[in-house]
Amino acid sequence: MTPATPARWRRPLRIAVEMAVGFGGLAALDWFLIGGFGFERVQPNPYWLPVLVAALAYGTAPGVIAAAIASALWVLAGHHHAGERDYLDHLFHLSLLPLLWFVSAVVIGEVTIVRTGRQARLERRGRVATRNVARLSEAFDALSRTNRRLQVQIATEAGTLGHVIATATHLSSAAPGERREAIVRLIALAARSEDFTCYRVAGDEARAWLRSSQSSGRRDVLPVMLMERLIRRRGIVHVARRSDRASLDGVGVAAVPLIDGAGRLAGCLVLHALPFAALNAGRVAELTEIATWLTPLLADAPRTLHRPAGLVA
């Protein structure tokens, strides 16, 4: 058998070779040791062996073929003593073993087919179960890692609900400085960044109005190119979008426009530092949401401001 032999022919060829070797060896043994009488006086007849092996190993069809070959060898050699018995006795003598061989081949072969089919199904189910267990293990590991990250985030997150409520209460404070500090803290909580500047549009330019503790030294006036892009876009500008990178160069990583009720650009919140991976669709939506509550606070703020901490006039 060569490697080029088609796979579908390998099994029939193997069965044929095994039958040829088995029956050839038994026929040679019968011829040289007993005289070629088909093992007539040997009980049980050795021709049973290939029939049983074929039926047990391969099923009904190979078993029936083996029974046919054994029957042919038996009939060809089983007439030597025909003169010693009558016709019916001789006919019964010749047909008994082939009948038993064929019946055994069919019964054992069918049992073999059922057994091998059940074994194949169990093996398939075992492989499927193994894959499912592996997938469940991977999913469990992923959930465990996510759970640990969430626990760490919850344990280290400063912006708890109570902290947000406490900060929001200072927005109604009579002291302007306390109000501004509350706005800075709320922006830091919502943006999840401590490096930002809030700009307010005054005339043809946007000047820094509120600064976080880490944004000192940032530019006081927004570039005209960024303002024009915010007016055209009417939406957030960020470096995750290739076309926005030139306008944000040297400014920050994201700019959230603050649009007033009349549809005019009232200001802009610039985030100077933010992980690039955080600029996904959900994060962009969160940043855009800041404008809905920051714009009214910007509109209500007085135009003339002093320079306490966190404020640039």
URLINWO-V621599 format. One record per helix or strand of 2 or more residues. SS is the DSSP state (H for helix, E for strand). FROM is the first residue (numbers start at 1). TO is the last residue. If there is no record, write none. Layout:
SS/FROM/TO + SS/FROM/TO
This chain:
H/7/34 + H/48/58 + H/60/77 + H/82/84 + H/87/156 + H/161/172 + H/176/191 + E/196/202 + E/205/211 + H/224/233 + E/237/238 + H/242/248 + E/254/259 + E/265/271 + H/276/278 + H/281/300
